[in-house]
Amino acid sequence: MAARTKNNARVFVSGPSSWNTMVYLDALPEPRPHTIFAEETVETPGGTSLGKALNLAALGATTLLLSPIGPDMRGEQLRSLVRSVGVEDLGATSQVTERHINLMTRSGERLSIYAATPQGVQVPGKDDLQREMGASDAVILDLSDTSSTLAPLAKASGTPIWTDLHDYDGASSFHEPFVESADYVFMNADALGDPKPLMSRLIAAGKRLAVCTLGAEGAVGLTQEGGFVHVNAAPTNVVDTNGAGDAFMAATLMAILGGAPTRDALEAGAQNAALALQSKHLHASLDALL
């Protein structure tokens, strides 16, 4: 399929959406019984796939989201928010909406507690999903059991597959279906140390692009055509670090679909991540809604 311009791309996103309770502390708690007082608590949508979908829609993409959401109050809030920002909800269901309690420090340290995970997930038929994937310019498979089962469909669709491995250590068996199927691979360096050896192996295995985000140190990318490309983090006022990686990947994807070279695409990602860091929510479009 010929690449569309940046402003009319179509992207299929599969993976988690959640409702998050963000608890801000001056330091993460020590592993002993004691009482601590929160600096602030924020109720907000979460989930890496919802974060990408919000950013893609804001960047002008027709965005389809396959994310299991329950019939409970938080689930209804999530579906309402998804519709209000122009993301097409493909109607994946769960008996319960995923919920997280995230203990955060202002420097970005995080302890995530999964208070509820999807149960009894139902998705549209395989033929319908493969047709939607095939009509898209990119398919994002985020880490989840649902996305793992969809990997063969995504491959069969012929559409380039993007994945976000997050804190991949280079060996986790859960990540392997995503590593195997993806053409474009993103990750962070939290569990890697030096990410370049893994990135080199990914490119040698035929991936089109490998990217590792480095927090305040920016990001590094590698393609089949050139050497490592490093971009700096864009200056910003950090309010909350959640969702910055999703914002980075979404803008990088859109820039590449628009024909941008690797460095320009990564710089677009850095700029969009800087915007995400200025909001308490996954995307600034939620500021007024919440």
C-alpha positions as CSV (number, residue, x, y, z in Angstrom):
1,M,0.0,0.0,0.0
2,A,1.3,3.4,-0.9
3,A,2.1,5.5,2.1
4,R,-0.4,8.2,2.8
5,T,0.5,11.7,4.0
6,K,1.0,12.4,7.7
7,N,-2.4,13.9,8.0
8,N,-4.5,11.0,6.6
9,A,-2.7,7.9,7.8
10,R,-4.8,5.0,9.1
11,V,-3.4,3.1,12.1
12,F,-4.7,0.0,13.9
13,V,-3.7,-0.2,17.6
14,S,-4.1,-3.3,19.7
15,G,-3.3,-3.5,23.4
16,P,-4.2,-2.3,26.9
17,S,-6.4,0.6,28.1
18,S,-6.8,1.1,31.8
19,W,-8.1,3.4,34.5
20,N,-5.3,4.6,36.7
21,T,-5.0,6.0,40.2
22,M,-1.8,8.0,40.3
23,V,-0.4,8.5,43.8
24,Y,2.5,11.0,44.0
25,L,5.0,10.6,46.8
26,D,8.3,12.3,47.7
27,A,9.9,8.8,47.5
28,L,8.8,5.3,46.8
29,P,7.9,3.4,49.9
30,E,10.4,1.2,51.7
31,P,9.5,-2.6,52.0
32,R,8.3,-2.4,55.7
33,P,5.0,-1.7,57.4
34,H,4.5,2.1,57.8
35,T,2.2,5.0,57.0
36,I,3.0,7.6,54.3
37,F,1.1,10.7,53.0
38,A,0.6,11.3,49.3
39,E,1.5,14.7,47.8
40,E,-1.3,14.4,45.3
41,T,-3.7,11.8,43.8
42,V,-5.0,11.9,40.3
43,E,-7.6,9.7,38.6
44,T,-6.9,9.3,34.9
45,P,-7.1,7.0,31.9
46,G,-4.0,4.9,31.3
47,G,-2.6,2.0,29.2
48,T,0.1,2.1,26.6
49,S,-2.3,1.5,23.7
50,L,-4.8,4.2,24.7
51,G,-1.8,6.5,25.0
52,K,-0.7,5.8,21.5
53,A,-4.2,6.1,20.1
54,L,-4.8,9.5,21.7
55,N,-1.5,10.8,20.3
56,L,-2.1,9.4,16.8
57,A,-5.6,10.9,16.7
58,A,-4.2,14.3,17.8
59,L,-1.6,14.0,15.0
60,G,-4.3,13.5,12.4
61,A,-4.4,9.8,11.9
62,T,-7.6,7.8,11.5
63,T,-7.1,5.6,14.6
64,L,-8.7,2.3,15.3
65,L,-8.3,0.9,18.9
66,L,-8.8,-2.7,19.8
67,S,-8.6,-2.7,23.6
68,P,-10.6,-4.8,26.0
69,I,-12.8,-2.6,28.3
70,G,-15.4,-3.7,30.8
71,P,-19.0,-2.7,31.3
72,D,-18.3,-1.0,34.7
73,M,-18.3,2.7,35.5
74,R,-14.6,3.2,34.6
75,G,-15.0,1.3,31.4
76,E,-17.9,3.5,30.3
77,Q,-15.7,6.5,31.1
78,L,-12.9,5.2,29.0
79,R,-15.2,4.4,26.0
80,S,-16.7,7.9,26.2
81,L,-13.3,9.5,26.3
82,V,-12.1,7.4,23.3
83,R,-15.1,8.5,21.3
84,S,-14.8,12.2,22.3
85,V,-11.2,12.5,20.9
86,G,-12.1,10.8,17.6
87,V,-10.6,7.4,18.1
88,E,-12.7,4.5,16.6
89,D,-13.4,1.9,19.3
90,L,-13.4,-1.6,17.7
91,G,-15.5,-3.0,20.6
92,A,-13.2,-5.5,22.4
93,T,-14.8,-6.4,25.7
94,S,-13.7,-7.7,29.1
95,Q,-15.7,-8.7,32.2
96,V,-13.8,-6.0,34.1
97,T,-11.8,-2.9,33.1
98,E,-8.1,-3.0,33.7
99,R,-7.1,-0.8,36.7
100,H,-3.7,0.3,38.0
101,I,-2.5,2.0,41.1
102,N,0.7,3.8,40.2
103,L,3.0,5.1,43.0
104,M,5.0,7.9,41.5
105,T,7.8,10.3,42.4
106,R,8.2,13.6,40.6
107,S,11.5,12.4,39.1
108,G,9.6,9.6,37.2
109,E,10.2,6.6,39.5
110,R,7.1,4.3,39.4
111,L,5.7,1.3,41.1
112,S,2.7,-0.1,39.3
113,I,0.1,-2.2,41.0
114,Y,-2.3,-4.1,38.8
115,A,-5.6,-3.8,40.7
116,A,-7.6,-5.6,38.0
117,T,-6.7,-7.3,34.7
118,P,-8.9,-8.1,31.7
119,Q,-11.0,-11.3,32.1
120,G,-13.1,-13.1,29.5
121,V,-11.9,-11.0,26.6
122,Q,-14.0,-11.0,23.5
123,V,-12.9,-9.4,20.2
124,P,-14.5,-9.0,16.7
125,G,-14.1,-11.9,14.2
126,K,-10.7,-12.7,12.7
127,D,-11.8,-11.9,9.2
128,D,-13.0,-8.4,10.3
129,L,-9.8,-7.7,12.1
130,Q,-7.6,-8.8,9.3
131,R,-9.5,-6.7,6.9
132,E,-9.1,-3.6,9.2
133,M,-5.4,-4.3,9.5
134,G,-5.0,-4.7,5.8
135,A,-6.7,-1.4,5.1
136,S,-4.3,0.4,7.5
137,D,-0.9,1.9,7.0
138,A,0.5,0.6,10.2
139,V,-0.5,-2.0,12.9
140,I,0.7,-1.4,16.4
141,L,0.8,-4.6,18.6
142,D,1.3,-3.6,22.2
143,L,2.2,-6.1,24.9
144,S,-0.9,-8.0,25.8
145,D,-2.3,-11.5,25.5
146,T,-4.9,-10.3,23.0
147,S,-2.2,-8.7,20.8
148,S,-0.1,-11.9,21.0
149,T,-2.9,-14.0,19.6
150,L,-3.4,-11.4,16.8
151,A,0.2,-11.5,15.6
152,P,-0.4,-14.1,12.9
153,L,-3.3,-12.1,11.6
154,A,-1.3,-9.0,11.5
155,K,1.5,-10.7,9.6
156,A,-1.0,-12.1,7.1
157,S,-2.5,-8.7,6.5
158,G,0.8,-7.5,4.9
159,T,0.7,-4.2,6.8
160,P,3.9,-3.1,8.5
161,I,3.8,-4.0,12.2
162,W,5.1,-1.8,15.0
163,T,5.7,-2.9,18.6
164,D,6.7,-1.4,21.9
165,L,8.7,-3.8,24.0
166,H,9.0,-1.3,27.0
167,D,11.6,-2.7,29.5
168,Y,12.5,-5.7,27.4
169,D,15.6,-7.6,28.7
170,G,16.5,-9.2,25.4
171,A,15.4,-12.7,26.4
172,S,11.8,-12.7,27.8
173,S,9.7,-15.4,26.2
174,F,6.5,-13.3,26.6
175,H,8.0,-10.7,24.3
176,E,9.1,-13.1,21.6
177,P,5.9,-13.1,19.4
178,F,6.1,-9.3,19.3
179,V,9.8,-9.3,18.4
180,E,9.3,-12.0,15.8
181,S,6.3,-10.3,14.0
182,A,7.4,-6.7,14.2
183,D,9.0,-4.6,11.4
184,Y,9.5,-1.6,13.7
185,V,10.7,-2.2,17.3
186,F,10.7,0.3,20.1
187,M,11.9,-0.2,23.7
188,N,13.5,1.6,26.6
189,A,16.8,0.9,28.2
190,D,15.6,0.2,31.8
191,A,16.5,-3.5,31.6
192,L,19.2,-3.4,29.0
193,G,22.1,-1.2,30.0
194,D,23.6,-0.6,26.6
195,P,20.8,-1.2,24.0
196,K,23.0,-1.1,20.9
197,P,23.9,-4.8,20.8
198,L,20.2,-5.8,20.9
199,M,19.3,-3.1,18.3
200,S,22.0,-4.4,16.0
201,R,20.7,-7.9,16.3
202,L,17.2,-6.8,15.5
203,I,18.3,-5.0,12.4
204,A,20.4,-8.0,11.3
205,A,17.3,-10.1,11.7
206,G,15.5,-7.9,9.2
207,K,13.7,-5.3,11.2
208,R,13.3,-1.9,9.4
209,L,13.9,0.2,12.5
210,A,14.9,-0.3,16.1
211,V,14.5,2.6,18.6
212,C,15.5,2.8,22.2
213,T,14.2,5.7,24.3
214,L,16.7,6.9,27.0
215,G,14.6,9.2,29.1
216,A,16.3,12.5,29.7
217,E,19.1,11.4,27.5
218,G,16.8,11.3,24.4
219,A,16.6,8.3,22.1
220,V,18.7,6.3,19.7
221,G,17.6,4.6,16.4
222,L,19.1,2.2,14.0
223,T,17.9,1.3,10.4
224,Q,19.1,-1.1,7.8
225,E,20.4,1.8,5.7
226,G,22.5,3.7,8.2
227,G,24.3,3.8,11.5
228,F,23.1,4.7,15.0
229,V,21.2,8.0,15.1
230,H,21.0,9.8,18.5
231,V,18.5,12.7,19.2
232,N,18.3,14.7,22.4
233,A,15.3,15.0,24.6
234,A,13.4,18.2,23.9
235,P,13.4,20.8,26.7
236,T,10.1,20.8,28.6
237,N,8.5,21.4,32.0
238,V,7.9,17.9,33.4
239,V,4.6,17.5,35.1
240,D,4.2,13.8,34.8
241,T,6.3,11.1,33.0
242,N,3.5,8.7,32.1
243,G,2.8,8.3,28.4
244,A,5.9,10.0,27.1
245,G,7.1,6.9,25.4
246,D,3.8,6.4,23.7
247,A,3.8,10.0,22.5
248,F,7.3,9.5,21.2
249,M,6.4,6.4,19.2
250,A,3.2,7.8,17.8
251,A,4.9,10.9,16.4
252,T,7.9,8.9,15.1
253,L,5.5,6.6,13.3
254,M,3.5,9.4,11.8
255,A,6.7,11.2,10.6
256,I,8.0,8.0,8.9
257,L,4.6,7.4,7.2
258,G,5.0,11.0,5.9
259,G,8.4,10.1,4.4
260,A,10.7,11.8,7.0
261,P,14.2,10.4,7.4
262,T,15.1,8.7,10.6
263,R,16.7,11.6,12.4
264,D,13.8,13.9,11.6
265,A,11.3,11.3,12.7
266,L,13.0,10.7,16.0
267,E,13.2,14.5,16.6
268,A,9.4,14.6,16.0
269,G,9.0,11.9,18.6
270,A,11.1,13.8,21.1
271,Q,9.0,17.0,20.5
272,N,5.8,15.1,21.0
273,A,7.1,13.4,24.2
274,A,8.0,16.8,25.6
275,L,4.3,17.8,25.1
276,A,3.1,14.7,26.9
277,L,5.4,15.4,29.9
278,Q,3.6,18.7,30.4
279,S,0.2,17.0,31.2
280,K,-1.0,14.9,34.2
281,H,-2.8,12.8,31.6
282,L,-1.8,10.5,28.7
283,H,-2.4,13.4,26.3
284,A,-3.2,17.1,26.7
285,S,-6.5,16.5,24.9
286,L,-7.8,15.0,28.2
287,D,-7.0,18.0,30.3
288,A,-10.3,19.8,29.5
289,L,-12.3,16.5,29.5
290,L,-11.1,15.5,33.0
